[in-house]
Amino acid sequence: MGHRRQTVFERNVPARSVVDHALASTRQAVFWQDDLGEPAAYPALSARVRADVAVVGAGYAGLWAALRARQRHPGARVVLIEGRSVGWAASGRGPGFCGARLTHGGRPDADERAALTRLGQEHLAAVGSAVAELGLDCPWERTGVVDLAVEPHQIDWLQDAAGAAARAGAPHTLLDRAKVRAEIASPTYEAGLVRPDAVALTHPARLAAELARAASALGVEIFEHTRVTRLVPPGRGAHGDVVLRTTSPAGEAAVRADRVVLGTGAFPALPRRYRRHTVPVYDYAIATEPLSAELLGAIGWRGRQGLRDLAHRAHRYRLTADDRIVFGGHDAVYHYGGRVRRAYENRPEASRRLAEHLLTTFPQLEGVRLTHRWAGAAGVTTGCGPFLGQAAGGRVQHVAGFAGLGVVATHFAAEVALDRFDVLDGAAETERSALRTLRQVPAPFPPEPVTAAGLRAVGRSLDGADHGHGRRDVLLRSLDALGLGRDT
């Protein structure tokens, strides 16, 4: 066992009284959803309907699938069913980073790696175009991102990343310690890699609400507070249709559909074969009150880029339209049994740790109050990235595992699911639907208690790497060898 070295966040812990003051007025509430206000409401399903395409889940994956299905086939009846409300779950809770990356893990060959990189950039541009063309009333700031070394050993990683960016012809600027601190005044930064084309920032809850509005305007029928209890494949008394059994305050009903897209995120998959392919992992975040112009001047950050450090247990943070800092990450918590529960969102120790880390990053914030603390559950796979499963001979497409990828990867996956439907109708495969990487379904998680024990072990190993100069232990190296990569 190597020497356990303190991280920068342990070497420079702010005074307890400073942290107490920052947390004193926080509410357990999602800042983005509070800031959105009262969104449009959609009815619950109260009667049987038949659709050409039915979509389950009104997060980004489902919203993109429904909207793009209607655009491709304007005469089709498209129905979108949501168990709670539009954007209620992970899509309305994340930091609003819209990155060009389409997968975390896996081992695509060189050709597919190049294709995934290019397609990621194309889909990032496509989402930005959709915001403009559909008239979506939500921010879209093409700010880019700064990857940050916060420990000396991470400088080598940044230099490797800069070399890879140079070979790929991607715009980038490597900043040494003095230059990165002149750009953004944090005593924790050792170096930075600016990627101006890699990320756009948006308001996650507002984007979800606006996608629903645009889809509805195109003719998509949206039903909220309608939970799908069962998926019945064709050939069981359904006259060739896929049947979705539902329940809502309006009673029990059903949707019969020719094609179905499932975008249920961290919630249990409807096809039994995929029930153990994702598990919900909780990520935590905090938001400050709006910062004064004087305070912003002391920090710098004039480019308003998204920021993320290179720790194995990393932080991501950004400025909002009203100049708050939203700061999240570090803790990723799985609860035994893989359930999604509101009670899991309140984790005071995680909120306190984030407050400490924020104040270590920006000591200038002493005296500033935090207003919100919240969490969201994201669906995580053993392959550390999204996958597209299918059932009923391809008539049911299941897209899942977007943890940390968000807007752009869900747009990509929705388009692939619709490409696959077109292939069923005789169309040729598209470049993206033909990718071998997308046909690789990750291994399922084992039954409890093995999953809980295994994820705890991975968490300990990641923490150990952060405390051991970045060195990965035998568990992490074994996962690397299986293609799970640094983002495990």
VEXDREN-2710 file (C-alpha; in Angstrom, 1 decimal):
% VEXDREN-2710
k/r/px/py/pz
1/MET/0.0/0.0/0.0
2/GLY/1.5/3.3/-1.1
3/HIS/1.6/6.5/1.0
4/ARG/-1.8/8.1/1.2
5/ARG/-1.3/11.8/0.3
6/GLN/-3.8/14.5/1.1
7/THR/-5.6/16.1/-1.8
8/VAL/-5.7/19.9/-2.3
9/PHE/-9.2/19.9/-0.8
10/GLU/-7.9/18.3/2.4
11/ARG/-4.7/20.4/2.6
12/ASN/-6.7/23.6/2.4
13/VAL/-10.0/23.1/4.3
14/PRO/-11.9/26.3/4.9
15/ALA/-12.9/27.2/8.5
16/ARG/-15.9/25.4/9.8
17/SER/-17.6/28.7/10.6
18/VAL/-17.2/29.8/6.9
19/VAL/-18.8/26.6/5.7
20/ASP/-21.6/26.8/8.2
21/HIS/-22.4/30.4/7.1
22/ALA/-22.5/29.3/3.4
23/LEU/-24.9/26.4/4.1
24/ALA/-27.1/28.2/6.6
25/SER/-29.8/29.3/4.1
26/THR/-29.8/26.4/1.7
27/ARG/-32.9/24.7/0.6
28/GLN/-33.2/21.1/-0.6
29/ALA/-34.4/22.0/-4.1
30/VAL/-33.1/21.8/-7.7
31/PHE/-31.9/25.3/-8.7
32/TRP/-32.7/24.8/-12.4
33/GLN/-36.3/23.7/-11.7
34/ASP/-36.8/26.6/-9.2
35/ASP/-35.4/29.0/-11.8
36/LEU/-37.7/27.6/-14.5
37/GLY/-40.8/28.5/-12.6
38/GLU/-44.1/26.9/-13.4
39/PRO/-43.7/24.9/-16.6
40/ALA/-46.5/23.9/-19.0
41/ALA/-48.6/21.0/-17.7
42/TYR/-49.7/18.1/-19.8
43/PRO/-52.7/15.8/-19.1
44/ALA/-52.5/12.3/-17.8
45/LEU/-53.5/9.5/-20.1
46/SER/-57.1/8.6/-19.5
47/ALA/-58.1/6.4/-22.5
48/ARG/-56.7/3.8/-24.9
49/VAL/-54.8/5.3/-27.8
50/ARG/-53.0/4.0/-30.8
51/ALA/-49.8/5.5/-32.0
52/ASP/-47.3/5.0/-34.8
53/VAL/-44.5/5.8/-32.4
54/ALA/-44.8/5.7/-28.6
55/VAL/-42.0/7.1/-26.5
56/VAL/-41.6/6.4/-22.8
57/GLY/-39.8/9.0/-20.7
58/ALA/-39.7/12.8/-21.1
59/GLY/-36.1/13.3/-20.3
60/TYR/-33.8/14.4/-23.1
61/ALA/-33.6/10.9/-24.8
62/GLY/-37.4/10.7/-25.0
63/LEU/-37.9/14.3/-25.9
64/TRP/-35.5/14.2/-28.8
65/ALA/-36.9/10.9/-30.0
66/ALA/-40.5/12.2/-30.0
67/LEU/-39.6/15.5/-31.6
68/ARG/-37.3/14.0/-34.3
69/ALA/-39.9/11.2/-35.1
70/ARG/-42.5/13.8/-35.8
71/GLN/-40.1/15.9/-37.9
72/ARG/-39.2/12.8/-40.0
73/HIS/-42.7/11.7/-40.4
74/PRO/-45.1/14.7/-40.1
75/GLY/-48.2/12.6/-40.6
76/ALA/-47.3/10.0/-37.9
77/ARG/-49.1/9.9/-34.6
78/VAL/-46.4/10.3/-31.9
79/VAL/-47.2/9.8/-28.2
80/LEU/-44.9/10.7/-25.3
81/ILE/-45.6/9.2/-21.9
82/GLU/-43.9/10.5/-18.7
83/GLY/-44.3/9.0/-15.3
84/ARG/-43.9/12.3/-13.5
85/SER/-43.3/15.6/-15.3
86/VAL/-41.2/16.7/-18.2
87/GLY/-37.5/17.0/-17.3
88/TRP/-38.2/16.0/-13.7
89/ALA/-35.4/13.5/-13.4
90/ALA/-31.7/13.7/-14.4
91/SER/-32.3/15.8/-17.5
92/GLY/-33.5/18.7/-15.4
93/ARG/-30.9/18.4/-12.7
94/GLY/-27.4/18.2/-14.3
95/PRO/-24.9/21.0/-14.7
96/GLY/-26.0/21.8/-18.3
97/PHE/-22.8/20.8/-20.0
98/CYS/-23.5/19.9/-23.6
99/GLY/-20.3/18.1/-24.7
100/ALA/-19.4/16.4/-27.9
101/ARG/-18.4/13.1/-26.3
102/LEU/-20.7/10.2/-27.1
103/THR/-19.3/7.5/-24.9
104/HIS/-17.1/7.1/-21.8
105/GLY/-15.9/3.6/-22.1
106/GLY/-15.7/0.7/-24.5
107/ARG/-12.9/-0.2/-26.9
108/PRO/-13.9/1.1/-30.4
109/ASP/-11.2/0.6/-33.1
110/ALA/-9.4/3.5/-34.5
111/ASP/-11.8/4.1/-37.4
112/GLU/-14.8/4.0/-35.0
113/ARG/-13.1/6.3/-32.5
114/ALA/-12.5/8.8/-35.3
115/ALA/-16.2/8.5/-36.4
116/LEU/-17.5/8.9/-32.9
117/THR/-15.4/12.0/-32.4
118/ARG/-16.7/13.5/-35.7
119/LEU/-20.3/12.5/-35.0
120/GLY/-20.1/14.0/-31.6
121/GLN/-19.1/17.3/-33.0
122/GLU/-21.8/17.1/-35.7
123/HIS/-24.5/16.3/-33.1
124/LEU/-23.3/19.1/-30.8
125/ALA/-23.8/21.5/-33.7
126/ALA/-27.1/19.9/-34.5
127/VAL/-28.4/20.5/-31.0
128/GLY/-27.3/24.2/-31.2
129/SER/-29.0/24.4/-34.6
130/ALA/-32.2/22.9/-33.2
131/VAL/-32.2/25.6/-30.4
132/ALA/-32.1/28.3/-33.0
133/GLU/-34.4/26.7/-35.7
134/LEU/-37.1/25.6/-33.2
135/GLY/-37.0/29.0/-31.4
136/LEU/-36.2/27.3/-28.0
137/ASP/-36.2/29.9/-25.3
138/CYS/-33.2/28.7/-23.4
139/PRO/-29.6/29.7/-23.1
140/TRP/-27.1/28.2/-25.5
141/GLU/-23.6/29.4/-24.7
142/ARG/-20.8/27.9/-26.9
143/THR/-18.2/28.7/-24.2
144/GLY/-16.0/25.6/-24.4
145/VAL/-14.5/23.9/-21.4
146/VAL/-11.3/24.1/-19.3
147/ASP/-9.9/20.8/-18.1
148/LEU/-8.0/21.5/-14.9
149/ALA/-5.1/19.9/-13.1
150/VAL/-5.6/20.4/-9.4
151/GLU/-2.6/18.2/-8.4
152/PRO/0.9/18.1/-9.8
153/HIS/0.6/14.6/-11.2
154/GLN/-2.4/15.6/-13.3
155/ILE/-0.3/18.0/-15.4
156/ASP/1.1/15.0/-17.3
157/TRP/-2.4/14.0/-18.1
158/LEU/-3.2/17.4/-19.5
159/GLN/-0.1/17.3/-21.6
160/ASP/-1.1/13.9/-23.0
161/ALA/-4.6/15.3/-23.7
162/ALA/-3.1/18.3/-25.5
163/GLY/-1.0/16.0/-27.6
164/ALA/-4.1/13.9/-28.5
165/ALA/-6.0/17.1/-29.4
166/ALA/-3.1/18.3/-31.6
167/ARG/-3.0/15.0/-33.5
168/ALA/-6.8/15.2/-34.0
169/GLY/-6.7/18.8/-35.2
170/ALA/-9.0/19.9/-32.4
171/PRO/-8.6/23.5/-31.2
172/HIS/-7.0/23.7/-27.7
173/THR/-4.6/25.8/-25.6
174/LEU/-2.5/24.4/-22.8
175/LEU/-2.1/26.9/-19.9
176/ASP/0.6/26.6/-17.3
177/ARG/0.0/27.4/-13.7
178/ALA/0.5/31.2/-14.0
179/LYS/-1.6/31.5/-17.1
180/VAL/-4.5/29.4/-15.9
181/ARG/-4.6/31.3/-12.6
182/ALA/-4.5/34.6/-14.5
183/GLU/-7.5/33.3/-16.5
184/ILE/-9.5/32.0/-13.5
185/ALA/-8.2/32.9/-10.0
186/SER/-8.1/29.7/-8.0
187/PRO/-5.2/28.7/-5.8
188/THR/-6.0/25.0/-6.6
189/TYR/-5.1/25.1/-10.3
190/GLU/-1.8/23.7/-11.5
191/ALA/-2.5/23.8/-15.2
192/GLY/-5.4/24.0/-17.6
193/LEU/-6.4/22.8/-21.1
194/VAL/-8.8/25.1/-22.9
195/ARG/-11.1/23.3/-25.4
196/PRO/-13.1/26.1/-27.1
197/ASP/-15.2/23.8/-29.3
198/ALA/-15.9/20.9/-26.9
199/VAL/-18.8/22.1/-24.8
200/ALA/-21.8/24.4/-24.9
201/LEU/-23.7/25.4/-21.7
202/THR/-27.5/25.5/-21.4
203/HIS/-30.2/25.7/-18.7
204/PRO/-31.1/21.9/-18.4
205/ALA/-34.6/22.2/-17.0
206/ARG/-35.5/25.0/-19.4
207/LEU/-34.2/23.1/-22.4
208/ALA/-36.3/20.1/-21.4
209/ALA/-39.4/22.3/-21.1
210/GLU/-38.7/24.0/-24.4
211/LEU/-38.2/20.7/-26.2
212/ALA/-41.6/19.5/-24.9
213/ARG/-43.2/22.8/-26.1
214/ALA/-41.7/22.4/-29.5
215/ALA/-42.6/18.8/-29.8
216/SER/-46.2/19.5/-28.7
217/ALA/-46.4/22.3/-31.3
218/LEU/-45.3/19.8/-34.0
219/GLY/-48.2/17.5/-33.0
220/VAL/-46.6/15.2/-30.4
221/GLU/-49.2/14.2/-27.8
222/ILE/-47.6/14.4/-24.3
223/PHE/-49.0/12.7/-21.2
224/GLU/-47.5/13.4/-17.8
225/HIS/-48.1/11.6/-14.5
226/THR/-48.7/8.4/-16.5
227/ARG/-46.6/5.4/-15.5
228/VAL/-46.0/2.5/-17.8
229/THR/-46.4/-0.6/-15.7
230/ARG/-45.9/-3.2/-18.4
231/LEU/-44.7/-3.7/-22.0
232/VAL/-46.5/-6.4/-23.9
233/PRO/-44.6/-7.5/-27.1
234/PRO/-46.7/-8.1/-30.3
235/GLY/-48.2/-11.5/-30.8
236/ARG/-50.0/-11.8/-27.5
237/GLY/-53.5/-10.7/-28.4
238/ALA/-52.4/-7.2/-29.4
239/HIS/-53.1/-7.5/-33.2
240/GLY/-49.4/-7.0/-34.0
241/ASP/-48.9/-3.9/-31.9
242/VAL/-46.6/-3.3/-29.0
243/VAL/-48.8/-2.5/-26.0
244/LEU/-47.8/-0.3/-23.1
245/ARG/-50.1/-0.7/-20.0
246/THR/-50.3/2.5/-18.0
247/THR/-51.7/3.9/-14.8
248/SER/-52.3/7.5/-13.8
249/PRO/-54.6/9.6/-11.6
250/ALA/-57.0/9.3/-14.5
251/GLY/-57.1/5.5/-14.2
252/GLU/-55.6/2.6/-16.1
253/ALA/-55.2/2.8/-19.9
254/ALA/-53.0/1.5/-22.7
255/VAL/-51.0/2.7/-25.7
256/ARG/-50.9/0.4/-28.7
257/ALA/-48.0/1.3/-31.0
258/ASP/-46.2/0.1/-34.1
259/ARG/-42.8/1.3/-32.8
260/VAL/-41.6/2.2/-29.3
261/VAL/-38.6/4.1/-27.9
262/LEU/-37.8/3.6/-24.3
263/GLY/-35.8/6.4/-22.6
264/THR/-36.4/5.7/-18.9
265/GLY/-33.0/6.7/-17.7
266/ALA/-32.2/5.5/-14.2
267/PHE/-35.5/3.9/-13.7
268/PRO/-36.0/0.1/-14.2
269/ALA/-36.0/-1.0/-17.9
270/LEU/-39.3/-2.2/-19.2
271/PRO/-37.8/-5.1/-21.2
272/ARG/-36.8/-7.7/-18.7
273/ARG/-33.6/-8.5/-20.5
274/TYR/-32.2/-5.1/-19.7
275/ARG/-33.3/-4.8/-16.0
276/ARG/-29.8/-5.2/-14.7
277/HIS/-27.9/-3.4/-17.4
278/THR/-28.1/0.0/-15.6
279/VAL/-28.1/1.1/-12.0
280/PRO/-29.0/4.5/-10.5
281/VAL/-26.1/6.5/-9.1
282/TYR/-26.7/9.7/-7.3
283/ASP/-24.7/12.8/-8.1
284/TYR/-24.9/15.9/-5.8
285/ALA/-24.7/19.7/-6.5
286/ILE/-25.0/23.1/-4.8
287/ALA/-25.6/26.6/-6.1
288/THR/-24.5/30.0/-4.7
289/GLU/-26.5/33.2/-4.6
290/PRO/-25.9/35.5/-7.5
291/LEU/-22.3/36.9/-7.3
292/SER/-21.6/40.6/-7.4
293/ALA/-19.7/42.2/-10.3
294/GLU/-16.9/42.9/-7.8
295/LEU/-16.7/39.3/-6.7
296/LEU/-16.8/38.0/-10.3
297/GLY/-14.0/40.4/-11.1
298/ALA/-11.9/38.9/-8.3
299/ILE/-12.4/35.4/-9.7
300/GLY/-12.0/36.3/-13.4
301/TRP/-13.7/33.6/-15.5
302/ARG/-14.6/36.1/-18.1
303/GLY/-14.9/33.4/-20.8
304/ARG/-17.7/31.7/-18.7
305/GLN/-16.3/28.3/-19.7
306/GLY/-17.4/25.1/-18.2
307/LEU/-14.8/23.9/-15.7
308/ARG/-13.9/20.4/-14.7
309/ASP/-10.9/19.0/-12.8
310/LEU/-9.1/15.8/-13.5
311/ALA/-9.5/14.0/-10.2
312/HIS/-10.9/10.5/-10.4
313/ARG/-13.7/11.8/-8.2
314/ALA/-14.0/15.0/-10.3
315/HIS/-15.9/18.3/-9.9
316/ARG/-17.8/20.1/-12.7
317/TYR/-18.9/23.7/-12.3
318/ARG/-20.2/26.6/-14.3
319/LEU/-21.8/30.1/-14.1
320/THR/-25.5/30.6/-14.6
321/ALA/-27.2/33.4/-16.5
322/ASP/-27.6/35.4/-13.2
323/ASP/-24.0/34.7/-12.2
324/ARG/-24.4/32.0/-9.6
325/ILE/-21.9/29.2/-9.5
326/VAL/-23.4/25.7/-9.8
327/PHE/-20.8/23.2/-8.4
328/GLY/-21.2/19.5/-8.3
329/GLY/-19.6/16.1/-8.5
330/HIS/-17.0/14.3/-6.3
331/ASP/-19.5/11.9/-4.6
332/ALA/-21.3/9.3/-6.7
333/VAL/-23.6/7.2/-4.5
334/TYR/-25.3/3.9/-5.2
335/HIS/-27.9/2.7/-2.8
336/TYR/-28.4/-1.0/-2.1
337/GLY/-31.1/-2.5/-4.3
338/GLY/-30.8/0.1/-7.1
339/ARG/-33.9/2.0/-6.2
340/VAL/-34.7/5.6/-7.1
341/ARG/-36.1/7.4/-4.0
342/ARG/-36.6/11.1/-3.1
343/ALA/-35.1/10.4/0.3
344/TYR/-31.7/9.7/-1.3
345/GLU/-31.5/13.3/-2.6
346/ASN/-30.9/14.7/0.8
347/ARG/-27.4/13.9/1.8
348/PRO/-26.0/16.6/4.1
349/GLU/-22.5/15.2/4.2
350/ALA/-22.3/15.4/0.4
351/SER/-23.6/19.0/0.4
352/ARG/-21.1/20.0/3.1
353/ARG/-18.2/18.4/1.3
354/LEU/-19.1/20.3/-1.9
355/ALA/-19.3/23.5/0.0
356/GLU/-15.9/22.9/1.4
357/HIS/-14.4/22.1/-2.0
358/LEU/-16.1/25.2/-3.6
359/LEU/-14.6/27.4/-0.9
360/THR/-11.2/25.8/-1.3
361/THR/-11.4/26.4/-5.0
362/PHE/-12.5/30.0/-4.6
363/PRO/-11.6/31.4/-1.2
364/GLN/-12.9/34.7/-2.5
365/LEU/-16.4/33.3/-1.9
366/GLU/-16.1/33.6/1.9
367/GLY/-19.3/35.2/3.1
368/VAL/-21.3/34.2/0.1
369/ARG/-24.4/32.0/0.8
370/LEU/-25.5/28.9/-0.9
371/THR/-29.1/28.8/-1.9
372/HIS/-29.8/25.3/-3.2
373/ARG/-28.6/21.8/-2.7
374/TRP/-29.9/18.8/-4.7
375/ALA/-29.1/15.5/-6.3
376/GLY/-30.1/13.5/-9.3
377/ALA/-30.0/9.8/-10.2
378/ALA/-28.3/8.9/-13.5
379/GLY/-28.3/5.5/-15.1
380/VAL/-24.8/3.9/-15.1
381/THR/-23.7/0.8/-17.1
382/THR/-20.9/-1.6/-16.5
383/GLY/-19.4/-0.3/-19.8
384/CYS/-19.4/3.3/-18.5
385/GLY/-21.3/4.6/-21.5
386/PRO/-24.7/4.5/-23.2
387/PHE/-26.0/1.6/-25.2
388/LEU/-28.9/0.9/-27.5
389/GLY/-30.8/-2.3/-26.9
390/GLN/-33.8/-3.6/-28.8
391/ALA/-36.7/-6.0/-28.5
392/ALA/-39.6/-7.2/-30.6
393/GLY/-37.5/-7.6/-33.7
394/GLY/-36.2/-4.0/-33.5
395/ARG/-39.7/-2.5/-33.0
396/VAL/-38.8/-1.6/-29.4
397/GLN/-35.6/0.5/-29.0
398/HIS/-34.2/0.9/-25.5
399/VAL/-31.6/3.8/-25.0
400/ALA/-29.9/4.0/-21.6
401/GLY/-26.7/4.7/-19.7
402/PHE/-26.1/8.4/-20.4
403/ALA/-24.5/9.3/-17.0
404/GLY/-22.4/12.4/-17.5
405/LEU/-23.0/12.7/-21.2
406/GLY/-26.4/14.3/-21.3
407/VAL/-27.9/16.4/-24.1
408/VAL/-25.8/15.6/-27.1
409/ALA/-25.4/11.8/-26.5
410/THR/-29.2/11.5/-26.0
411/HIS/-29.8/13.4/-29.3
412/PHE/-27.4/11.0/-31.0
413/ALA/-29.0/7.9/-29.5
414/ALA/-32.6/9.1/-30.3
415/GLU/-31.6/9.6/-34.0
416/VAL/-30.0/6.1/-34.1
417/ALA/-33.2/4.6/-32.7
418/LEU/-35.2/6.3/-35.4
419/ASP/-32.6/5.2/-38.0
420/ARG/-33.2/1.6/-36.9
421/PHE/-36.9/2.0/-37.4
422/ASP/-36.3/3.3/-40.9
423/VAL/-34.1/0.3/-41.6
424/LEU/-37.1/-1.9/-40.7
425/ASP/-39.0/-0.1/-43.4
426/GLY/-36.3/-0.9/-46.0
427/ALA/-34.0/2.1/-45.7
428/ALA/-30.2/1.7/-45.8
429/GLU/-28.2/1.7/-42.6
430/THR/-26.8/5.1/-41.7
431/GLU/-23.2/5.6/-40.7
432/ARG/-24.2/6.0/-37.0
433/SER/-26.6/3.1/-36.9
434/ALA/-24.0/0.8/-38.4
435/LEU/-21.4/1.5/-35.7
436/ARG/-20.3/-1.7/-34.1
437/THR/-19.7/0.1/-30.8
438/LEU/-23.5/0.7/-30.5
439/ARG/-24.3/-3.0/-31.0
440/GLN/-22.2/-3.9/-27.9
441/VAL/-24.6/-4.3/-25.0
442/PRO/-22.7/-4.0/-21.7
443/ALA/-22.6/-6.9/-19.2
444/PRO/-25.4/-6.8/-16.7
445/PHE/-24.7/-5.9/-13.1
446/PRO/-24.7/-9.0/-10.8
447/PRO/-27.4/-9.5/-8.2
448/GLU/-27.2/-8.0/-4.7
449/PRO/-25.2/-7.9/-2.6
450/VAL/-22.5/-8.2/-5.2
451/THR/-23.4/-5.0/-7.1
452/ALA/-23.4/-2.9/-3.9
453/ALA/-20.1/-4.4/-2.7
454/GLY/-18.5/-4.1/-6.1
455/LEU/-19.5/-0.4/-6.5
456/ARG/-18.2/0.4/-3.0
457/ALA/-14.9/-1.2/-3.9
458/VAL/-14.6/0.8/-7.1
459/GLY/-15.4/4.0/-5.1
460/ARG/-12.6/3.1/-2.6
461/SER/-10.2/2.5/-5.4
462/LEU/-11.0/5.8/-7.1
463/ASP/-10.6/7.6/-3.8
464/GLY/-7.3/5.7/-3.3
465/ALA/-6.1/6.9/-6.8
466/ASP/-6.8/10.5/-5.9
467/HIS/-4.8/10.1/-2.7
468/GLY/-2.0/8.1/-4.3
469/HIS/-0.6/10.5/-7.0
470/GLY/-3.2/9.1/-9.5
471/ARG/-1.9/5.5/-9.4
472/ARG/-4.6/3.0/-10.2
473/ASP/-4.8/-0.1/-8.1
474/VAL/-5.3/-3.7/-9.3
475/LEU/-9.1/-3.3/-9.4
476/LEU/-9.0/-0.2/-11.6
477/ARG/-6.3/-1.7/-13.8
478/SER/-8.4/-4.8/-14.3
479/LEU/-11.4/-2.7/-15.3
480/ASP/-9.1/-0.7/-17.7
481/ALA/-8.1/-4.0/-19.3
482/LEU/-11.8/-4.9/-19.8
483/GLY/-12.2/-1.6/-21.7
484/LEU/-14.0/0.4/-19.0
485/GLY/-11.3/3.1/-19.0
486/ARG/-10.4/6.1/-16.8
487/ASP/-14.1/7.1/-16.4
488/THR/-15.1/4.1/-14.4
END
